Amino acid sequence: MAILCNVIFNFDDIREIIPEEILMQSEVVQYFKKLGIEQGIEQGARESIIEGILESLAFKFSAGGLQDLKPMLENVEDLQHLKELRREALGVDSLEIFRQMLMQNENQSDP
């Protein structure tokens, strides 16, 4: 355990040993930076699609009460599935049908 504690540094300790310019060029830092950017882009896309779905439904049905759909949409993890739901929102005949479709999807994703 003592060896493990000696191996783990916080970022400030590392900066004292390795100049920041060199550290920022390291492959490990670049990998995590890229990973963070990719996750940020995906999260932004998810939020945009969810807002688009809600706006489409509000415009199409001129109905309130869409905020209860937002948490259900946020539970959809797959970006492709959100895109499919966006297409469904454009063609669905009623808000209740979309809500049922979303609830059915939620039930299928539960283990």
Long-range contacts (C-beta under 8 A, 24 or more apart in sequence): 42-79, 45-79, 46-74, 46-79, 46-82, 49-79, 49-82, 49-83, 49-86, 50-74, 50-82, 52-86, 53-82, 53-85, 53-86, 53-89, 56-86, 56-89, 56-90, 57-89, 57-92, 57-95, 57-98, 60-89, 60-90, 61-94, 61-95, 63-95, 65-95, 66-95, 69-98, 69-99, 69-102, 72-102, 72-103, 72-106, 73-102, 75-106, 75-109, 76-105, 76-109, 81-105
